[in-house]
Amino acid sequence: MVFYDGGNEMTHKDIFKDAFPEQKQIGGSHYKSFRIQPYEFISKNDLSFFQGNVIKYVCRYLNKNGVQDLEKIKHYCDLEIKKLKDKK
């Protein structure tokens, strides 16, 4: 759809589709019901990669992959523990 102003083409509606990527989810709707999106929480709290993945999988496991996501949580916790131990 193209919008017109007095016969002149103004803009195409799709110009705004990528303007708000935080409102788009690719590959399901398992995060849509949250008041705060996991990426926003992770970003605003400067969480590490491993911490961020724990948050992501904790948020989605009931609505996506169940036990598999719980296993991923354990895996990322183990990786974070290793990282901390390796720093000592």
C-alpha positions in Angstrom: 0.0 0.0 0.0 1.3 3.4 -0.9 0.0 6.6 0.8 -0.6 9.7 -1.4 -0.7 13.3 -0.6 -2.5 15.3 -3.3 -1.6 12.7 -5.9 2.1 12.6 -4.9 3.5 9.3 -3.5 4.5 9.9 0.2 5.7 6.6 1.5 5.1 2.9 1.4 3.6 1.4 4.6 6.4 -1.3 4.7 9.0 1.4 5.3 8.2 1.1 9.0 8.2 -2.7 9.3 11.8 -2.8 10.5 11.6 0.4 12.6 10.5 -1.4 15.8 12.3 -4.8 15.8 11.5 -5.4 19.5 7.8 -5.9 18.4 8.7 -8.7 16.0 9.4 -12.3 16.9 10.7 -14.8 14.4 10.0 -18.5 14.9 7.0 -18.6 17.2 5.2 -16.6 19.9 6.7 -18.0 23.1 7.9 -14.6 24.3 4.9 -12.5 23.3 3.0 -12.9 26.6 5.7 -11.4 28.7 5.5 -7.8 30.0 9.3 -7.5 29.5 10.9 -9.3 26.7 13.9 -11.5 27.7 16.2 -9.6 25.4 15.3 -6.3 27.0 15.9 -7.7 30.5 19.2 -9.2 29.4 20.4 -6.1 27.7 19.4 -3.6 30.4 21.1 -5.7 33.0 24.3 -6.3 31.0 24.1 -10.0 31.5 26.7 -12.3 30.0 26.0 -14.7 27.1 25.5 -17.6 29.5 23.3 -15.7 31.9 21.2 -14.4 29.0 20.6 -17.8 27.7 19.5 -19.0 31.1 17.0 -16.2 31.3 15.8 -16.9 27.7 15.2 -20.6 28.3 13.6 -20.1 31.7 11.1 -17.7 30.1 10.2 -20.0 27.2 10.4 -23.6 28.4 6.7 -24.0 29.3 5.7 -22.6 25.9 8.3 -24.1 23.6 10.6 -27.1 24.2 9.8 -28.2 27.8 12.4 -30.6 29.1 14.9 -29.8 26.3 14.9 -26.1 27.3 15.4 -27.1 31.0 18.4 -29.2 29.9 19.8 -26.1 28.1 19.3 -24.1 31.3 21.5 -26.7 33.2 24.0 -26.6 30.4 24.4 -22.8 30.4 24.6 -22.8 34.2 27.4 -25.4 34.0 29.2 -23.2 31.5 28.9 -20.2 33.8 30.2 -22.2 36.7 33.2 -23.3 34.7 33.8 -19.7 33.6 33.8 -18.5 37.2 36.0 -21.4 38.4 38.5 -20.8 35.6 38.9 -17.1 36.7 40.3 -18.2 40.1 
